[in-house]
Amino acid sequence: MCVFLVLAILFILIDIAIRPVVKENAKYIVKNEVTIMINESVEKYLSENEMVYSDLVNVGVNSGNEVTSISTNTININKLKSGITNTIANELKDSRGEKIRVSLGNLFDSYILDHIGLEFQVKLTDYGFIETGIISEFKSTGINQTLHSIRLKIKVEVNINVGTLYQTETVETVILLTETVLVGNVPSMYLN
């Protein structure tokens, strides 16, 4: 009975020591995995649909080569956002998770025990939401030159399961979709 009690107490103490390390490692691994999934999904969607700057933005110029208007092609931007969101959602559904190794050296702050450890399966159980938004930015880059960039901000909330440990993490990334240098005078209201 005493041996069983000692083993139970030892098991509880090890579990208490391992939990924070597993939780932290799982967070970093999942954030890395989801960021890679997002990048690959965007790359896949863009290569299949070949969108360029002129598909997203219409630039009006006058006879003096001065920019008179810049308007977004809302239909193409919404197609882009929904297509990328759907591609990311499909990739997340197919995710199988990843194994992480928790070293005993992490637990006991020992270099000797650094290569001895336990393996845990980290699983994305589901995702709460995928939020996408367009960031359009104008920057002056020289005399009569303006850099216009369009970026996609992606925010994904995922639920992580490691054994009996559950947690929710939010992964955010910003991806450059396109940019171009506008030559000619750009109205000052567009510049930051």
C-alpha positions in Angstrom: 0.0 0.0 0.0 2.9 2.4 0.9 4.6 1.6 -2.5 1.4 2.4 -4.3 0.9 5.7 -2.4 4.6 6.7 -3.1 4.1 5.9 -6.8 0.9 7.9 -6.9 2.5 10.9 -5.2 5.5 10.6 -7.6 3.2 10.4 -10.6 1.3 13.5 -9.5 4.5 15.5 -8.8 5.9 14.6 -12.3 2.6 15.5 -13.9 2.6 18.9 -12.2 6.2 19.5 -13.3 5.6 18.4 -16.9 2.3 20.3 -17.5 3.7 23.8 -17.9 6.6 22.6 -20.1 4.2 20.5 -22.3 1.8 23.5 -22.5 4.5 25.9 -23.6 6.1 23.6 -26.1 2.7 22.7 -27.6 1.9 26.4 -28.0 5.1 27.1 -30.0 4.8 23.9 -32.1 1.1 24.6 -33.0 1.8 28.3 -33.7 4.6 27.3 -36.0 2.6 24.5 -37.7 -0.4 26.8 -38.2 1.7 29.6 -39.6 3.3 27.2 -42.1 -0.2 26.0 -43.1 -1.4 29.5 -43.6 1.6 30.4 -45.7 1.3 27.3 -47.8 -2.5 27.8 -48.2 -2.0 31.4 -49.4 0.8 30.3 -51.8 -1.4 27.5 -53.1 -4.4 29.8 -53.7 -2.3 32.5 -55.3 -0.5 30.1 -57.7 -3.8 28.6 -58.8 -5.6 31.9 -59.3 -2.7 34.1 -60.5 -3.9 37.5 -59.2 -1.8 40.6 -59.9 -1.9 44.2 -58.7 -4.2 45.3 -61.5 -6.7 42.6 -60.6 -7.1 44.1 -57.1 -6.7 47.9 -57.8 -7.6 50.3 -60.6 -5.3 53.3 -60.9 -6.7 56.3 -62.8 -4.2 58.8 -64.3 -4.7 62.0 -66.3 -2.9 63.1 -69.4 0.0 64.5 -67.2 0.6 61.0 -65.8 -0.6 62.1 -62.4 -2.6 59.7 -60.4 -6.2 60.9 -60.1 -7.8 58.0 -58.4 -7.1 54.6 -56.8 -10.0 52.3 -56.4 -10.1 48.7 -55.2 -11.8 45.9 -57.1 -14.0 44.8 -54.2 -15.3 41.7 -56.0 -11.8 40.4 -56.6 -10.6 41.3 -53.1 -13.6 39.4 -51.6 -13.0 36.4 -53.8 -9.4 36.4 -52.7 -10.2 36.7 -49.0 -12.9 33.9 -49.2 -10.8 31.6 -51.3 -7.8 31.9 -49.0 -10.0 31.5 -45.9 -11.5 28.3 -47.4 -8.1 26.9 -48.4 -6.8 27.5 -44.8 -9.9 25.9 -43.3 -9.5 22.8 -45.5 -5.8 22.5 -44.5 -6.6 22.8 -40.8 -9.3 20.1 -41.1 -6.7 17.7 -42.5 -4.1 18.4 -39.8 -3.1 15.4 -37.9 -1.0 17.1 -35.3 2.6 16.6 -34.4 4.6 14.8 -31.8 6.6 16.8 -29.3 9.4 15.6 -27.1 9.7 17.0 -23.6 13.2 16.5 -22.2 13.8 15.7 -18.6 16.5 18.2 -18.8 13.8 20.9 -19.2 12.1 19.7 -16.1 15.1 19.4 -13.8 17.3 22.0 -15.4 19.9 19.5 -16.2 22.2 19.2 -19.2 22.8 15.5 -18.5 19.1 14.6 -18.8 18.7 16.8 -21.9 18.4 13.9 -24.4 16.2 11.8 -22.2 12.5 12.5 -22.3 8.9 11.7 -23.0 7.0 12.1 -26.3 3.5 13.6 -26.5 1.1 13.9 -29.4 -0.1 17.5 -30.0 -3.4 17.6 -31.9 -5.4 20.5 -33.4 -8.8 19.4 -32.3 -10.6 22.1 -34.2 -10.5 25.8 -35.0 -12.7 28.5 -33.7 -12.5 31.0 -36.5 -10.5 32.3 -39.4 -10.5 36.0 -39.8 -9.0 37.8 -42.8 -8.6 41.5 -43.5 -6.9 43.6 -46.2 -4.3 46.2 -45.3 -3.7 48.8 -48.0 -0.7 51.0 -47.4 0.9 53.9 -49.3 4.4 55.1 -48.6 6.4 57.8 -50.3 9.6 56.3 -51.8 11.1 59.3 -53.6 10.2 62.2 -55.8 6.9 61.5 -57.6 7.0 57.8 -56.5 4.7 56.1 -54.1 4.9 52.4 -53.0 1.4 50.9 -52.7 1.3 47.5 -50.9 -1.6 45.3 -50.2 -1.3 42.8 -47.4 -3.6 40.1 -46.0 -3.9 39.9 -42.3 -4.9 36.4 -41.2 -6.0 35.5 -37.7 -6.8 31.8 -36.8 -7.9 30.5 -33.4 -7.2 26.9 -32.8 -7.8 24.5 -30.0 -5.0 22.3 -28.9 -5.2 18.9 -27.3 -2.3 17.2 -25.6 -3.6 14.2 -23.6 -5.9 15.7 -21.0 -4.5 19.2 -21.5 -6.7 21.6 -23.6 -5.8 25.1 -24.6 -6.8 27.7 -27.2 -4.2 29.7 -29.1 -4.5 32.5 -31.6 -2.1 32.6 -34.6 -1.8 35.9 -36.5 0.3 36.6 -39.6 0.4 39.3 -42.3 1.3 38.3 -45.8 2.2 40.6 -48.7 -0.1 40.0 -51.6 1.2 42.6 -54.0 3.0 45.9 -54.2 3.8 48.4 -56.9 5.5 51.7 -57.3 3.2 54.4 -58.6 5.1 56.9 -60.7 3.6 60.4 -60.8 2.0 62.7 -58.3 -0.2 60.8 -55.9 -2.9 62.9 -54.2 -1.7 63.6 -50.6 -4.8 62.2 -49.1 -3.5 58.6 -50.0 -0.1 59.1 -48.4 0.7 58.2 -44.7 
